[in-house]
Amino acid sequence: GVFMYSKDEGYIVGESGTVLKIGSARL
């Protein structure tokens, strides 16, 4: 599907609203 990536915040928001932390040092 289509994903929204925010470089500033470091997360990806999926179509279903799932948030995947990727570029963050904090979990």
LUMLUM-691039 format. One line per 3 residues: number of its first residue (from 1); for each residue x, y, z of N, C-alpha, C, O. Coordinates in steps of 0.05 Angstrom, whole numbers, plus 5000, padded with zeros to 4 digits. Layout:
<sites>
NUM	X,Y,Z,X,Y,Z,X,Y,Z,X,Y,Z; ...
</sites>
This chain:
<sites>
1	5016,4976,5000,5000,5000,5000,5017,5025,5000,5041,5024,4996; 5004,5047,5004,5019,5073,5005,5026,5080,5033,5010,5077,5051; 5051,5088,5037,5060,5095,5064,5069,5124,5065,5079,5135,5046
4	5065,5136,5088,5073,5164,5092,5098,5164,5110,5097,5153,5132; 5120,5176,5101,5144,5176,5116,5151,5204,5125,5152,5223,5109; 5156,5208,5151,5164,5234,5161,5193,5232,5170,5199,5220,5191
7	5210,5246,5156,5239,5245,5163,5244,5260,5189,5261,5252,5205; 5229,5281,5194,5233,5297,5218,5226,5282,5244,5240,5284,5264; 5205,5267,5242,5196,5252,5266,5207,5224,5266,5211,5212,5287
10	5213,5213,5242,5225,5187,5241,5205,5164,5244,5210,5145,5258; 5182,5166,5231,5163,5144,5233,5148,5141,5206,5146,5160,5190; 5137,5117,5203,5121,5112,5179,5092,5106,5188,5088,5089,5206
13	5073,5119,5175,5045,5113,5182,5032,5098,5158,5031,5108,5136; 5023,5074,5164,5011,5058,5143,4982,5065,5138,4971,5083,5150; 4970,5051,5118,4942,5057,5110,4923,5051,5133,4903,5066,5137
16	4929,5030,5149,4911,5022,5170,4916,5038,5196,4903,5034,5216; 4935,5056,5194,4941,5073,5217,4963,5061,5235,4967,5071,5257; 4977,5041,5225,4998,5029,5240,5023,5046,5239,5031,5056,5218
19	5035,5051,5262,5058,5069,5263,5083,5052,5268,5084,5037,5288; 5102,5055,5250,5127,5040,5253,5150,5059,5259,5157,5076,5242; 5162,5057,5283,5184,5074,5290,5209,5063,5276,5216,5040,5279
22	5223,5080,5260,5246,5071,5246,5271,5087,5250,5292,5077,5256; 5268,5114,5249,5292,5131,5250,5294,5144,5277,5307,5165,5280; 5283,5132,5297,5283,5144,5324,5301,5128,5343,5300,5104,5343
25	5316,5143,5359,5333,5130,5379,5316,5121,5403,5325,5103,5418; 5293,5133,5406,5275,5126,5428,5254,5106,5418,5244,5109,5395; 5247,5087,5434,5227,5067,5426,5201,5072,5441,5181,5058,5438
</sites>
